[in-house]
Amino acid sequence: MPVSVNLETVHPRKLAAVRREAAPGAVGSAWGPALGKVWEFIRSQPGLWTDGHNIFLYHHPTQPGALILCDFGVEVTRTFETAGEVYATETQGARLPSPSTVARTIE
């Protein structure tokens, strides 16, 4: 039975982030303190945040057991100059299957 796939364009999202390296089992304890630094910075920058989400980017290592490079961030309204450990970055844009397509495929 043929399955139709609907693609959606996902636009890049601007982030304020702190980068950490974490062992695969330690990501859960690394994100809180890192995100705390991001929120402290955002509170000092009027208009930088309106209603963005926490977004974590994981850069998986090529070597088994190596540390995972993690960007723990918050979606923001604009780019900005790096301040301490907090820097501006963004997610990648892409054309991806829509959530409804994925749900129908899994069912």
N, C-alpha and C positions, 0 to 999 in steps of 0.2 A: 504494500500500500504506500503510495507516494506521500511524502511529508513536505509541506510547504514551509519555508523558513523566511520569516520577516526580519530584515536587518534594520537596526536603528543606528543613527550617528550619535556617538557619545563624545561630547566636547571636553577638552581639557579643563581641569578645575585647578584654580590657583590655591596653593596651600602655604601656610606658615608651618614649618616643621623643625623638629630636632632629630638628628640622626644618631642611631645607636647600633652597636653590634651586639648580638645576643645569641647564646646557644639555643638550638631548637626548643629545648624544654624550658627556657628562661624568658621567652618573649612576654609571657603573661605578667611577669614581675617587672619588666623593663618599661612597659608603656606608660604606666601611671606617673612616675617621676618625670619622664620626658615630656609628656603632655602637659604636666603642671607648669613647666617652663614656657611652653607655647602659650598657654592661657594667661600666664602672668604678663607676657609680652603683649598679647592681643589687648588685654585690659588697659594697657598704657598707650594704645594707638587708636584714638577716636575714629570711628567709621571703618576700621579694618575688618570687623566682623559684624554681620547682620543676623544671619540665621544659618550659617554653614554648619557642616557636619564634621565630626572627627573622622579622619581618613588615614589609614595606615597603609604604607607601601612597603612590600617585602621584596628584597632583591636576593633571591635564593642563590646559595653558593654552588659552584660546580663540583666541589670536592665533598664527598660524604662526611658528615660530622663537623664540617666547618661552620663558623659563625654566620648568622643571617644578618645582612645589612638591613636595617629597618628605619624608615622615615615615619615618625609618629607626628601627624599633623592635623590641622584644622583648616577647613575651607574658608578662604578669606575673599575680600572684594577686590584686592589689587596687589600688585607686587610691592616690595619694600626693600630697604637696605638691610643687610644682615646685621643682627644685634646679638652679640654673644654667640650662643649656640643656635639661635633661631634664625632660619634662613628661608627665603622664598623659593618655592619649587612648584611643580604642577604635575598632575596626572597626565597620562597620554590620552589622546583622542583616538577613536577607533570606530569601525563599523562592526557591530556585534549583533548576535541574535537577540530579538526582543525577549523580555521575561516570559511573555505568554507563549512564545514559540518553545522556549526551553521547558516550560511546565508541561506543554502538550507532548513533547518528545519523551519526557521522563515517565509520564503516566502509563 
